[in-house]
Amino acid sequence: FKDGSQKDLLNFSGTIPVKYGNSYNIPIQLWILDSHPFAPPICFLKPTVNMGISVGKHVDAHGRIYLPYLQNWSHPKSTVIGLIKEMIAKFEEELPLYSLSSSDAARQSELLSYIAKITEGETDMKSKNKISGGKNEGCFNKITVVGAGDLGIACVLTIVAKGAADKVVLLDLSEGGAKGGTMDLEIFALPNVEISKDFSASADSKVVVLTVNYLGNAQTYLDVIQSNVDLFRGIIPAISHYSPNAVLLVASHPVEVMTYVSWKLSMFPKNRVIGVGANLDTERFQYILRNLLKAHLLAKDAWIVGEQGEDKVTSWTSCNSAANQTEAMADRNTREKVANRAMGVLKGRGQRSWSVGLSVADLTDSILKDKRKVHSISTLAKGCCNINSEVFLSLPCILGTTGVVEMVKLEDDPLMQEKLQSRAGPIHDLQQQLKL
């Protein structure tokens, strides 16, 4: 695997019958993971030396197969038999292989060698860049929103209203279009918005927003989160494949845990995997300080940090310039009184889909336009405030085209640090119980 680990997996190799004018036997191989049947197989074409791969919607240049059935894999309804049936149907629409001339056969052997080594930890990033022919998408700002529930649609509408993206793709992973709430978007077609069920539509996105959540009947909180993890196991690899340079922005619940899961599954650098975190609460907090309490000087340095939820932690990024310790204590007491009043106004204000959508649009705007604006977002907190575990917490960060450009230093406050450490412990314990 790409992280250097190795496992003994079950491998099926054989042919499937495909009618494309004539009848063809298409050679394939399926690797069955140790997490089967909860996770989908890894599928490849297995061309002979006389066969070339037709790169298309469902097959990449290395022969790896991408199908909606794989992305929507869900036990117990998904089966290997069902997968093969869809594979046949898709290959009958677009034949994945063609006959090589003898002069091409030698070059094909190099590709076969690559496929043979693909499960030995080699990344396909460099090869993929070569095959793309140097196509430059640098001037094209594309965002993909994964999940067509209320939050996903709210994100699409607010991103379009913000005008930051040249194109917005909504990936509807639901079984029926009406279930996913996309019918009205299709009826009242918005410019530059594409609705798709195929992960290939997300290719070359600059930002991918994840809004999907498990909607089943799991009995415990851990079961619900594990179900979300299972969903992400079928989503993140495909997203990473089609948009290897994207910033992942997680809005699924619980944000801190699912951002950690996205980071682990994508193997992206930590700066390119962030969660919406406390951005919305911070913007509300600063607004209340500035406009309702007229505390303009305090508002610019005030932040909500830590874990998203009711137990909000306030923090500050300004250095205290008081002349002596007595004045510093007086300034801190005044600040805390004003902050408590603001928190009283903020308390009870829920996070509706449209308000979270506005927050998401705000974050994507900062990333795509490289604004270098400071936001309180979920980021890897290890090394901050004496936190030694790999947990994601909301902290003020400068955002740009590469995601987190820099973490902004918080004021040295032992009480705030203690609160953050108390949030990090339970999150880390929960993550240790998940099966990734």
RAURQUI-V386258 format. One record per helix or strand. SS is the DSSP state (A for helix, B for strand). FROM is the first residue (numbers start at 1). TO is the last residue. If there is no record, write none. Layout:
[[SS/FROM/TO] [SS/FROM/TO]]
This chain:
[[B/10/19] [B/23/32] [B/42/45] [B/51/53] [B/59/59] [B/64/65] [A/68/71] [A/80/93] [B/97/99] [A/102/120] [A/125/131] [B/142/146] [A/150/162] [B/167/171] [A/183/187] [B/193/196] [A/199/202] [B/207/210] [A/221/242] [B/247/250] [A/255/266] [A/270/272] [B/273/275] [A/279/292] [A/296/299] [B/302/306] [B/313/316] [A/325/346] [A/353/368] [B/373/380] [B/392/400] [B/403/407] [A/414/432]]
